[in-house]
Structures are given as structure tokens and as C-alpha cells.
Amino acid sequence: MEHQNGYMPETTLRDYLKVLFRHKAIIITTFITVIGTVIIGLQFKTPVYQAQVKMLISAEKQVKSPYYRQLAGYRNGEGVLTQSEIVKSSPVIERAVRATGLYQQPLDYEKKFCSPLKNALIDSNVRKLNERLKLLTEEQKKAFLFRRAIEGLKKSITVEPVRDTNLFTISAREFSPIGAAIIANVISRSYVIFDLEQQLAELQLKYGEKHLSVTQLKDNIEQMKTGLNGKPLSNLEAIGPASVKIIEQAQVPLRPVGPNKALTLILALFMAPFLGVMLAFMFEYMDQTFKSPRDIETFLNLPYLGSIPRKKSKKESLHTLSDQTYLLMKDKGIKSLLLTSALAREGTTTIIANLAKHLSERAGHKVLIIDANLRAPAIHKAFKLPQSPGLADVLEGKVSFDQAVVPDSAIAKPPPSPQRGEGQGEGGNLRNNEPRAMSQQPKRPSKQEFSDTSLHILPAGETTLNPITLLGSSMMPEIIKMAKQRSEIVLIDCANLKGFKDAVLISSAIDGIALVVNEGKTRRYVVNSAIAPLQQRKANIIGVILNNRTFAIPRMIYERV
């Protein structure tokens, strides 16, 4: 939306800093969450070592067979896929499990290598597994553990081709670096034995048990079985007569696989603030409330009158707002000013009460407050006055205007400074809101007394009639006219715009209207929708007061950017 002068306001460094400081809780929370998650995740990640065996598909056999002729004609990818399935087949894996004794490993084997933080999780999983094992017989228990070891070994094995060659690698992962090398070597040798057994079966069918080639192949198989302990073999023994040959045996890995923990943590330290900033700007974009004076001028196309801070410097801000409001009213010839808000509990009543006190006591102006909020009156609570007689009684003709007005000499105590979430009134809330006892009702002023005092209040009064009927009567403009004749400044409180049409009804009799919005609470589209009826009636909306304003950027930084 364009600025009221027809251009978009320029975004400055200060605007970006406001977003960061306003949403600093999101940034800090995101940082702590990301770093905490990474640290805990690293603690739960047990270091794993990977050992690798390099193998060659030669397809050279002691006996000619369609299987081997077909294997020799395979392209690299097809051959590796075939070998990958053979490596992970049950005969190969079962032989490796028996040779390494993986099925006899303790159920909490990982505890030797993991962090103390993960021990509790491992113990919990072991307890659940032991409960299952208690329900099995001894034979069933052995079969279950053996099958569990087979499945675990299959998951730890990876077979990958070496590009543009007949080579492929068998990788095995284990918590222990020595264990990883042993498992990789045992798997590769078990695979070679399986291949030799296939050749032996072919030769036995063709030549019988007594043939020299059969005997020699049996000796090779037995010799290869002795290497299932995982210890390094000589190069000649590793190559052997099989169609797949061990070109490079597994060595003990020096460091675990996966990202470096220190590097991961450093990256998290850089990424966490970035993510927090991104979330901050996302929330800022999604937040459709008013957050600064520039938002008022940009989205409402209305002047900014002033603000009341949420926490400190309220007295100074009230003085500034009062002076600015008076100067604006004097410059535009405004004597009656209605203050209202789009929603209830925006602080309108509190602002009116404090503006009136400042303009009357400090500036010496004759001020009259009219509580036209007949639905949820609160002005009488602010000044410790009885609610009736008041405006409603005057409109019904029960009392005269002068009889209903209360002078400042009858006010019990000054109103408090604006507070967020005070009291119960429609337009604002005050900390001390008990109505004054009827026995302490103030003396009603005479016409002469009205002229001599600086602050007067016309409470809302009490009525059983519909407020629309009373405020829409011909008496209301007459009352405002009398109020302007007897005072320099007339401040009027009224029900909120979204819920009621009271302010719209009396807007034609009012010189000007000021809108109160709450920072971080009042949504832009709600305010635009609420003031639309006033704009249709050509009401004179002189500007907007920003209540409960916060100053996100620290003063030391704000003064330097």
C-alpha cells in the first residue's frame, strides 16, 4: 500500500533491526533449539567405521558353463547388480555370521562405543528384546538371534561398482574399526568360497569325485575357509581360482565415516542464527497488526498523533501527546474530539482521562469529558464518581445538562497512568475501578461554578433504553453544542467501532475523531473495516494514537543507526 503522499516508504537499516529485536525471542529460541538438537543428535549417533574390499569379476573358470559365458558377456552395471545380490544371499551371509560369531554378540554390544546419553535408550531396547526372548524355547531363541544377526549384517553391507571397470567394492560397517575390517574380509572370502562351490558342483557333475580338478578345487575351498577369521591373506591366496577375485583386502579404517562432529557443530552454529532470522522475518510478514507509527501512515493513510509506551516514560509521552493534540485541534479549529477504537479494551478511556488531566491541570485549559459509551461506561470509574446522573439521564430529560456535569473539585483522586489490560471498561481499563459510594456523591455545580473550574466530567448515566435510540436523538448534538460553549476542549469516549455504530451516529456532531490502536494487537484489516463507515460519512478523522508502544531497538543502538 502506498504512503499518503503517493510513494512507498523507504526501508532502512533501522527497520531490519526492529524486526530482529522485536522477534529476538524467536531467534534465541531457534538458536537454542537447533544447537541443542544437533548436540543431542550427535550424542545419540554412535561412531561407525567402514572397511572396504575391492573385487574383480574375471569370469574365468576351470570348466566351461553357460552361466560363466553369460557372466563374461555382462556389461559392468548388470554384472555388479548380479554380484550384489549374490554377496547378500543367505549362503554367503550365513557363513560369515557363523565365522565371525555375530549371533553371539551381547545384546547391548553398542554400549561399548556409544555416549552415556544413549545408554538408557539401548538398555530400554534390550529389556524389550529380553522380554520377547523369555517367551521362546532355547532352540527358538538361538534361531531368532542367528536370524537377527543375518539381517543386521545385510544392512551393514554395501556393494558398489567401480565406474568403467569390472571391479566392484564390498563395504562393511561396524562400531569397531578392527571389527569392520574383519567383517569386510570375511564377507568377501565367504563370497569367493560360494563361487568356488558353484564351480565344484559343475566339475563333480562332469568329471566325478575322483577327478584331479575336483580334488584341487576342494583343497582350494578348504584353504579359503581357514581365512574366514578375517586376518590378512597373501595376495596369491586372496586372488585364488574363483570367477571373482579379491584385488584389495580390507584394512583397519583410521576414522569413522559420516560428517565430522566438530564440523557439524560449527555449521549448526552458523545455520541456527540464519534460520532464526528467517523465521523472524516470516513472522513479521505474517503479523498483520500495527507495530510502528509508519504502519499507521502507510496502511491507514492517516496522520500519526502520538503514542503511549507500554512500560516506561509514560508521563513524558502523555505530555507530548497532549501538547500535539491541543496544537492540532487549535490549528484546525476543533473543540470537540471523540476518541474511539476499532476493538474493545484498546485503552481509549485511560488515554482520555489522562489527556484531560494534563490539558486542564498542566496546560490550564477548560476541559469537559463526556462518557458517550452507554454500553460499557468506564469514565466514572477512572475518576471515582457515581455513574448516574449522566448523559443518558440528560438525553431522557430526567436532569439538565448542568446538573449532570461533575466539576474537578468533586473528583476523589487523579486517574492512573495508562496500563495495559486494566479495568473492565469498553474503551480502556483502570487499575482502581470501584465506584464511589452513593453517600459520597459530589455536589452538582451551578452555572457559575462550571465557568470557574478547569475539568468537568459528564458520566454515562444509566438507562434501560437502546443506546442507539438515545445517541441518535436530536438532543445529542445539542448537548455537544452546550459542552463546546462551556469548555475549551470537549473529549468524548464512545463504544468501539467494530461492535457498535454509536460513534458513527454522533460523528456528524463532532469536530474531529481520533482513533486508538494497540501495538501488536489491533489488526490492519479490522481497523480499515471499522473506520469505513466513518469515512463514508465524511467524518473528520484527524489521526491515530498508538497505545502500548514498544521500542524494540535498544537506545544505544537506535541513536547510532
Rosetta blueprint (number, residue, H / E / L):
1 M L
2 E L
3 H L
4 Q L
5 N L
6 G L
7 Y L
8 M L
9 P L
10 E L
11 T L
12 T L
13 L H
14 R H
15 D H
16 Y H
17 L H
18 K H
19 V H
20 L H
21 F H
22 R H
23 H L
24 K H
25 A H
26 I H
27 I H
28 I H
29 T H
30 T H
31 F H
32 I H
33 T H
34 V H
35 I H
36 G H
37 T H
38 V H
39 I H
40 I H
41 G H
42 L H
43 Q H
44 F H
45 K L
46 T L
47 P L
48 V L
49 Y E
50 Q E
51 A E
52 Q E
53 V E
54 K E
55 M E
56 L E
57 I E
58 S L
59 A L
60 E L
61 K L
62 Q L
63 V L
64 K L
65 S L
66 P H
67 Y H
68 Y H
69 R H
70 Q H
71 L H
72 A H
73 G L
74 Y L
75 R L
76 N H
77 G H
78 E H
79 G H
80 V H
81 L H
82 T H
83 Q H
84 S H
85 E H
86 I H
87 V H
88 K L
89 S L
90 S H
91 P H
92 V H
93 I H
94 E H
95 R H
96 A H
97 V H
98 R H
99 A H
100 T H
101 G L
102 L H
103 Y H
104 Q H
105 Q L
106 P L
107 L L
108 D L
109 Y H
110 E H
111 K H
112 K H
113 F L
114 C L
115 S L
116 P H
117 L H
118 K H
119 N H
120 A H
121 L H
122 I H
123 D H
124 S H
125 N H
126 V H
127 R H
128 K H
129 L H
130 N H
131 E H
132 R H
133 L H
134 K L
135 L L
136 L L
137 T L
138 E H
139 E H
140 Q H
141 K H
142 K H
143 A H
144 F H
145 L H
146 F H
147 R H
148 R H
149 A H
150 I H
151 E H
152 G H
153 L H
154 K H
155 K H
156 S H
157 I E
158 T E
159 V E
160 E E
161 P E
162 V L
163 R L
164 D L
165 T L
166 N L
167 L E
168 F E
169 T E
170 I E
171 S E
172 A E
173 R E
174 E E
175 F L
176 S L
177 P H
178 I H
179 G H
180 A H
181 A H
182 I H
183 I H
184 A H
185 N H
186 V H
187 I H
188 S H
189 R H
190 S H
191 Y H
192 V H
193 I H
194 F H
195 D H
196 L H
197 E H
198 Q H
199 Q H
200 L H
201 A H
202 E H
203 L H
204 Q H
205 L H
206 K H
207 Y H
208 G L
209 E L
210 K L
211 H L
212 L H
213 S H
214 V H
215 T H
216 Q H
217 L H
218 K H
219 D H
220 N H
221 I H
222 E H
223 Q H
224 M H
225 K H
226 T H
227 G H
228 L H
229 N H
230 G L
231 K L
232 P L
233 L L
234 S L
235 N H
236 L H
237 E H
238 A H
239 I H
240 G L
241 P L
242 A L
243 S L
244 V E
245 K E
246 I E
247 I E
248 E E
249 Q L
250 A L
251 Q L
252 V L
253 P L
254 L L
255 R L
256 P L
257 V L
258 G L
259 P L
260 N L
261 K H
262 A H
263 L H
264 T H
265 L H
266 I H
267 L H
268 A H
269 L H
270 F H
271 M H
272 A H
273 P H
274 F H
275 L H
276 G H
277 V H
278 M H
279 L H
280 A H
281 F H
282 M H
283 F H
284 E H
285 Y H
286 M H
287 D L
288 Q L
289 T E
290 F L
291 K L
292 S L
293 P H
294 R H
295 D H
296 I H
297 E H
298 T H
299 F H
300 L L
301 N L
302 L L
303 P L
304 Y E
305 L E
306 G E
307 S E
308 I E
309 P E
310 R L
311 K L
312 K L
313 S L
314 K H
315 K H
316 E H
317 S H
318 L H
319 H H
320 T H
321 L H
322 S H
323 D H
324 Q H
325 T H
326 Y H
327 L H
328 L H
329 M H
330 K H
331 D H
332 K L
333 G L
334 I L
335 K L
336 S E
337 L E
338 L E
339 L E
340 T E
341 S E
342 A L
343 L L
344 A L
345 R L
346 E L
347 G L
348 T H
349 T H
350 T H
351 I H
352 I H
353 A H
354 N H
355 L H
356 A H
357 K H
358 H H
359 L H
360 S H
361 E H
362 R H
363 A L
364 G L
365 H L
366 K L
367 V E
368 L E
369 I E
370 I E
371 D E
372 A L
373 N L
374 L L
375 R L
376 A L
377 P L
378 A L
379 I H
380 H H
381 K H
382 A H
383 F L
384 K L
385 L L
386 P L
387 Q L
388 S L
389 P L
390 G L
391 L H
392 A H
393 D H
394 V H
395 L H
396 E L
397 G L
398 K L
399 V L
400 S L
401 F H
402 D H
403 Q H
404 A H
405 V L
406 V E
407 P E
408 D H
409 S H
410 A H
411 I L
412 A L
413 K L
414 P L
415 P L
416 P L
417 S L
418 P L
419 Q L
420 R L
421 G L
422 E L
423 G L
424 Q L
425 G L
426 E L
427 G L
428 G L
429 N L
430 L L
431 R L
432 N L
433 N L
434 E L
435 P L
436 R L
437 A L
438 M H
439 S H
440 Q H
441 Q L
442 P L
443 K L
444 R L
445 P L
446 S L
447 K H
448 Q H
449 E H
450 F H
451 S H
452 D H
453 T L
454 S L
455 L E
456 H E
457 I E
458 L E
459 P L
460 A L
461 G L
462 E L
463 T L
464 T L
465 L L
466 N L
467 P H
468 I H
469 T H
470 L H
471 L H
472 G L
473 S L
474 S L
475 M H
476 M H
477 P H
478 E H
479 I H
480 I H
481 K H
482 M H
483 A H
484 K H
485 Q H
486 R H
487 S L
488 E L
489 I E
490 V E
491 L E
492 I E
493 D E
494 C L
495 A L
496 N L
497 L L
498 K L
499 G L
500 F L
501 K L
502 D H
503 A H
504 V H
505 L H
506 I H
507 S H
508 S H
509 A H
510 I L
511 D L
512 G E
513 I E
514 A E
515 L E
516 V E
517 V E
518 N E
519 E L
520 G L
521 K L
522 T L
523 R E
524 R H
525 Y H
526 V H
527 V H
528 N H
529 S H
530 A H
531 I H
532 A H
533 P H
534 L H
535 Q H
536 Q H
537 R L
538 K L
539 A L
540 N L
541 I E
542 I E
543 G E
544 V E
545 I E
546 L E
547 N E
548 N E
549 R E
550 T L
551 F L
552 A L
553 I L
554 P L
555 R H
556 M H
557 I H
558 Y H
559 E L
560 R L
561 V L
